[in-house]
Each structure stands twice: as C-alpha cells, then as structure tokens.
Amino acid sequence: LSGAFSYDRPVVSGMSPTHSPALGTVVTVFGANFGASALGAAGAVVATYGGGACRSTEWKADSQIRCVVAGGLGEKLPFTVSVGAQMGTLTQMFCYDAPVVQNAWAAFPDPLLHKNTPPAGGGGVTVIGRNFGDAA
C-alpha cells in the first residue's frame, strides 16, 4: 500500500536574527517538523536562503535549527528548511545589512594639492565604510 503514510512537512515560523552583515552570520531558525535527532544522517535537514545553501545546518530540536549564513547581498529573501523531500518556506524573511559609506576622498599622490578629481575623470576614489561584501 504505497502512499498510505507521510510525515508533516517542515514549517518555518521565524528566525533570529532576520538580517546579516554582508560577510555572514549564524542564524537560528524556528518552526516545526524539522525531524528527530534519530535522523542523524548528514544532510537530513538542509536550510537555504535566497536560493543559496547555508554553509552548515545544525539540527537542535524538532522546532529549531542553526544555519551559518554565507556573505552576500539582498533583501526580502525566502528561507527554506528541507527535511528529506519535503520543504517549508517563509517568504521575504531574510536580508543583508545595507552598505554604509563613512568617508570618501580623491586618491592623489598629494591630497593637500588635489581636493577634487580632474573634470575629465581618471582619478581614483577611496571609499571607507562597512557591509561592502566579501573581497572575492
């Protein structure tokens, strides 16, 4: 008798934090039906966000997993938990922090003589800030 029994699909109800610096972070995902520790096989529970897989997914309980989120960019990204062949998704849940520019200046050999770039362009600019992403 095929198909007479099935497990409830995972349900993703929330996460903390809901955002990450551009270089990544550890996220705790909350929900239900994430499986039992007896599943134990590597890859039995997998978390993805915005189409990319977590660097690692650690099962903590039937209602909680931890995900190491890699660096990236984007906002309103879906977060999905897969257990076996079943998936649960929470849409528009995750985002990366926006870049912040703290300072910028023209890069000339003698900054005291050159306060602006030439009108024709060609001058370099140094930008200081955070959340610019990973230097790949």
C-alpha positions as CSV (number, residue, x, y, z in Angstrom):
1,L,0.0,0.0,0.0
2,S,2.0,2.9,-1.3
3,G,1.5,6.5,0.0
4,A,-0.7,5.5,2.9
5,F,1.6,7.2,5.4
6,S,3.5,10.5,5.3
7,Y,5.2,13.0,7.6
8,D,4.1,16.6,8.0
9,R,6.2,19.0,6.0
10,P,8.5,21.4,7.8
11,V,7.0,24.7,8.9
12,V,9.3,27.8,9.2
13,S,7.8,30.3,11.6
14,G,10.6,32.7,12.3
15,M,14.3,33.3,12.7
16,S,16.8,35.3,14.7
17,P,18.4,37.5,13.6
18,T,16.4,38.3,10.5
19,H,19.4,40.1,8.9
20,S,23.1,39.7,8.5
21,P,26.2,41.8,7.8
22,A,27.4,41.4,4.3
23,L,30.1,38.9,5.5
24,G,27.5,36.5,7.0
25,T,26.4,35.3,10.5
26,V,24.8,32.4,12.4
27,V,21.0,32.3,12.3
28,T,18.6,30.3,14.5
29,V,15.5,29.1,12.6
30,F,12.3,28.4,14.4
31,G,9.4,26.2,13.3
32,A,8.0,22.7,13.5
33,N,8.6,19.3,11.9
34,F,12.3,19.6,11.5
35,G,12.7,15.9,12.2
36,A,14.1,13.9,15.1
37,S,17.7,13.6,16.2
38,A,17.4,9.9,15.3
39,L,17.5,11.0,11.6
40,G,21.1,12.0,12.3
41,A,22.3,11.3,8.8
42,A,24.4,14.1,7.4
43,G,22.2,16.3,5.2
44,A,18.8,15.0,6.6
45,V,17.9,18.7,7.4
46,V,19.0,21.4,5.0
47,A,18.4,25.1,5.1
48,T,18.6,27.5,2.2
49,Y,18.0,31.3,1.8
50,G,17.5,33.3,-1.3
51,G,18.5,30.2,-3.4
52,G,21.8,29.6,-1.7
53,A,22.6,26.8,0.9
54,C,23.7,27.6,4.4
55,R,27.5,26.9,4.9
56,S,26.3,24.4,7.5
57,T,23.0,23.4,9.1
58,E,22.9,22.1,12.7
59,W,19.7,20.3,14.0
60,K,19.0,21.5,17.5
61,A,15.4,20.2,18.0
62,D,12.2,19.4,16.1
63,S,11.5,23.1,16.3
64,Q,14.9,24.7,15.9
65,I,18.0,24.6,13.7
66,R,21.1,26.7,13.3
67,C,22.4,27.9,10.0
68,V,25.7,29.5,9.1
69,V,24.8,32.1,6.5
70,A,27.5,33.0,4.0
71,G,28.2,36.5,2.9
72,G,26.0,38.1,0.3
73,L,23.6,40.8,-0.8
74,G,19.9,41.1,-1.0
75,E,16.6,41.8,0.9
76,K,13.3,40.1,1.4
77,L,14.9,36.7,0.7
78,P,12.9,33.5,1.4
79,F,14.2,31.0,3.9
80,T,13.6,27.3,3.3
81,V,14.0,24.2,5.5
82,S,14.1,20.8,3.8
83,V,13.7,17.5,5.6
84,G,14.0,14.6,3.2
85,A,12.0,15.5,0.2
86,Q,9.6,17.9,2.0
87,M,10.1,21.7,2.3
88,G,8.8,24.6,4.3
89,T,9.4,28.2,3.3
90,L,9.0,31.6,4.9
91,T,9.0,34.2,2.2
92,Q,10.5,37.7,2.5
93,M,12.2,36.8,5.8
94,F,15.9,37.5,5.5
95,C,18.0,40.4,4.4
96,Y,21.6,41.5,4.4
97,D,22.5,44.8,6.0
98,A,22.9,47.7,3.5
99,P,26.3,49.1,2.8
100,V,27.3,52.2,4.8
101,V,29.7,54.8,3.4
102,Q,31.5,56.6,6.2
103,N,34.0,58.6,4.2
104,A,35.3,59.1,0.6
105,W,38.1,61.1,-0.9
106,A,40.0,61.5,-4.1
107,A,43.1,59.4,-4.2
108,F,46.0,61.5,-5.5
109,P,49.7,61.3,-4.6
110,D,49.4,64.7,-2.7
111,P,45.9,65.1,-1.2
112,L,46.8,68.6,0.0
113,L,47.2,69.9,-3.6
114,H,44.2,68.0,-5.1
115,K,40.9,68.2,-3.4
116,N,38.8,67.1,-6.4
117,T,39.2,64.6,-9.2
118,P,40.0,66.1,-12.7
119,P,36.9,67.2,-14.7
120,A,37.8,64.7,-17.4
121,G,37.9,61.8,-14.8
122,G,40.6,59.3,-14.4
123,G,41.3,60.0,-10.8
124,G,40.9,57.3,-8.2
125,V,38.5,57.4,-5.2
126,T,38.9,55.8,-1.8
127,V,35.7,54.8,0.0
128,I,35.6,53.8,3.7
129,G,32.7,52.1,5.2
130,R,31.1,48.7,6.1
131,N,29.0,46.0,4.6
132,F,30.6,46.2,1.1
133,G,30.7,42.4,1.0
134,D,33.5,39.8,0.7
135,A,36.5,40.7,-1.4
136,A,36.2,37.7,-3.7
